[in-house]
Amino acid sequence: MTEFVCVAGAWLGSWAWEEVADRVRAAGHGVHPVTLSGVAEKRGAAAGQQTHVRDVVEEIERLDLRDVVLVGHSYAGIPVGQAAERIGDRLRRVVFVDASVPAQGESFVSAWWEGPASLEAQLAANGGFWAPPTADEFAGQGLTDEQTARLLKGATPHPGASLADPAVLARPLGELPATYVKCLLDGPEPSEDVARLLTSEQWRLVEMDTGHWPMFSRPAELAEILLAEA
């Protein structure tokens, strides 16, 4: 039995994985969604990026999980990528779902597509937190009105320190066994850093014809992609 440890991106908690988790459990595997410190039911907890790495590692160690597929969506790819190398032989594979990937000494802010100053200004204007998207920002991502409403209802502000802290890697990320899931409505090509990683023999690419939140827009398809790694 494979153990899936799933971490959603900014603003979202373990609740975001409910539909995917039900399908993976029905296939006979373990699923352990993790809420990162500072969001959802852990809102208010102080959280830097290494706090989020520990959130993932400590949950795996607490449950004594083996044969782990670590799944990181969006921002969560950064702490998940670091956690993957810290759990040693417990790891089976990492799955990055339309995710950012960690780079030694770099942060989520430093790689922000509009430039670091843009995201830094958003954090400063919201008391050091990243405000959840508005309904308009979910447009064009393959979501129904009901799915968008669910996202808006559950999203909470994300602690800015976790976005600004640098990643810490002991070895090149390309050495990890990994699958990258590219959601095409969020851009047809992987980012340059992901494209470089995909040249590794350890990495492979899977595409989904949906937007950045496939656990909501295409939960059955995403579940099948995860089950292929079991």
GISUL-V289626 format. One record per backbone hydrogen bond with DSSP energy under -0.5 kcal/mol. CO is the residue of the C=O (numbers start at 1). NH is the residue of the N-H. If there is no record, write none. Layout:
BEGIN
co->CO nh->NH
co->CO nh->NH
END
This chain:
BEGIN
co->2 nh->4
co->2 nh->30
co->3 nh->5
co->3 nh->69
co->4 nh->6
co->4 nh->32
co->5 nh->71
co->6 nh->34
co->7 nh->73
co->9 nh->12
co->11 nh->156
co->13 nh->16
co->14 nh->17
co->15 nh->18
co->17 nh->21
co->18 nh->22
co->19 nh->23
co->20 nh->24
co->21 nh->25
co->22 nh->26
co->23 nh->27
co->24 nh->27
co->24 nh->29
co->25 nh->28
co->30 nh->4
co->32 nh->6
co->34 nh->8
co->34 nh->36
co->36 nh->39
co->39 nh->42
co->40 nh->43
co->42 nh->38
co->42 nh->45
co->47 nh->162
co->48 nh->52
co->49 nh->53
co->50 nh->54
co->51 nh->55
co->52 nh->56
co->53 nh->57
co->54 nh->58
co->55 nh->59
co->56 nh->60
co->57 nh->61
co->58 nh->62
co->59 nh->63
co->60 nh->65
co->61 nh->64
co->67 nh->3
co->68 nh->70
co->68 nh->92
co->68 nh->93
co->69 nh->5
co->70 nh->72
co->70 nh->95
co->71 nh->7
co->72 nh->97
co->73 nh->76
co->74 nh->77
co->74 nh->100
co->75 nh->78
co->75 nh->79
co->76 nh->80
co->77 nh->81
co->77 nh->102
co->78 nh->82
co->79 nh->83
co->80 nh->84
co->81 nh->85
co->82 nh->86
co->83 nh->86
co->83 nh->87
co->87 nh->90
co->88 nh->91
co->90 nh->68
co->93 nh->70
co->94 nh->96
co->94 nh->179
co->95 nh->72
co->95 nh->97
co->96 nh->98
co->96 nh->181
co->97 nh->74
co->103 nh->106
co->103 nh->167
co->106 nh->167
co->107 nh->111
co->109 nh->112
co->112 nh->115
co->115 nh->118
co->115 nh->119
co->116 nh->120
co->117 nh->121
co->118 nh->122
co->119 nh->123
co->120 nh->124
co->121 nh->125
co->122 nh->126
co->123 nh->126
co->123 nh->128
co->123 nh->129
co->124 nh->127
co->126 nh->129
co->128 nh->160
co->129 nh->131
co->130 nh->158
co->134 nh->137
co->134 nh->138
co->135 nh->138
co->136 nh->139
co->138 nh->141
co->141 nh->211
co->144 nh->148
co->145 nh->149
co->146 nh->150
co->147 nh->151
co->148 nh->152
co->149 nh->153
co->150 nh->154
co->151 nh->155
co->158 nh->130
co->159 nh->162
co->159 nh->163
co->160 nh->163
co->160 nh->164
co->161 nh->49
co->161 nh->165
co->163 nh->108
co->163 nh->109
co->167 nh->105
co->172 nh->175
co->173 nh->176
co->176 nh->178
co->177 nh->94
co->178 nh->204
co->179 nh->96
co->179 nh->181
co->180 nh->182
co->180 nh->206
co->181 nh->98
co->181 nh->183
co->182 nh->184
co->182 nh->208
co->183 nh->186
co->184 nh->187
co->191 nh->195
co->192 nh->196
co->193 nh->197
co->194 nh->198
co->196 nh->199
co->197 nh->200
co->200 nh->203
co->202 nh->178
co->204 nh->180
co->206 nh->182
co->208 nh->184
co->208 nh->210
co->210 nh->185
co->210 nh->186
co->213 nh->216
co->213 nh->217
co->214 nh->218
co->218 nh->222
co->219 nh->223
co->220 nh->224
co->221 nh->225
co->222 nh->226
co->223 nh->227
co->224 nh->228
co->226 nh->229
co->227 nh->230
END
